[in-house]
């Protein structure tokens, strides 16, 4: 899992490309409140937690960091 700083840098790169900026601290607090691991934007592989409300956006960040190629690992 990426460190928060690395994940923030990834989010900024995504924002520059798409015009969409995400407040990662806010998302992490919501994830905790919904009984999910506060991992938004920090994964380096495909996330199996598809019930998380942030799954789609998180996978978009992952695609951004891998040049648009999502790493799918044992889903």
Secondary structure, DSSP 4 states (H G I P E B T S, - for coil): ---HHHHHHHHHHHHHHHS----HHHHHHHHHHTT--S-TTT-SS----TTSTTHHHHHHHHHHHTTT-------
